[in-house]
Amino acid sequence: MATRKRTEIETALSQKGFQLQTNKDHRYYFFRHNGKLITKTKVSHGTKYKDLSDDLIAQMSRQCHLSKNDFLKLVDCPMLQQQYENKL
């Protein structure tokens, strides 16, 4: 089972070119390539979501069009933004 700190995931997504947009309940990360929206994922920012569970990580990986393993590579930084773009 994989869990990650919410802050680590958010930092990694920002470093990989995702752009943050917030509302009162969620933080949305949008990924654009050549000005075109490719994908988005959301992160709940309530106090009970300091650590994201395996299930939430799986949902985010699907939203980013990656396997869970590849999403963790994106978050843990072996996968660079260019490699992510190539996978898309």
N, C-alpha and C positions, 0 to 999 in steps of 0.2 A: 504494500500500500504506500502511496506517495502522498505526502502533505507538504505544503510550502507556506511560508509566511506571506500574507497578503502584500506586505510592503515590498518583498523581494520580487514577486510577480509583477507588481505595478512598475517597479523600477526597470525590470528587464524589458517589459513591453515598451516603455518609453524609450529606452536605449535602442530598441529595434525598429523605431520609426512609427510606433502607434501613437496616435494623438488622443489626449484625454478630453472628455466632455462629461460634466457632472450634472446630476439633478439631486433632489433631496434624498433619494433612496439608493441610487446606484452611481457607479462611475463606469462610463462607457469608454472603451478604447477602440478607436477606428484606425484601420490600416488602409492607406491610399497608395496607389502606385500610378505614376504619370497623371496625377490629378483625379484618378478614378477610384471610387470606393471599392475596395476588394473584400473586406471582411470587417466584422466588429465583434467584440466580446464585452461582457459586463462583469463588474466586480462589486459585490455588496460591500458597503463600508460600515455596517453596524458593528458594535463591539464584540458580538459573538463570532465575527468573521475575521479575527486576527490571523488565524491559521485556516487555510483552505483545505478542505477534505479531498480525499481521492475522488469522490463523486463530482465535486465542483470543478476540480482540475480536468476531469474527463469531459464535462460539459464545455468548459472553456476551450479545450483542444478541438472539439467538434466545431465550435463556433469559428475557430481559426483555421479550419480545414486541415488539421494535422492529427496524426495518431497521438495518443497520450504520451508515448515515448518521445516522439518528435517535439511535442509541446514542452515537455520537461527539458529537452535539449535547448529549445529556444529560451526558456526561462533561466536555465543554469549556465547559459552562455557558450556552450560549444557550437551552437548554430548561430551564424551571423545573419544580419538582415538580408544580405545578398542571397545566402543559401535559402532563407525563408521564401524570398521572392521567386527563386528558381523552383521550389516545391509547389508553389501556387500555380 
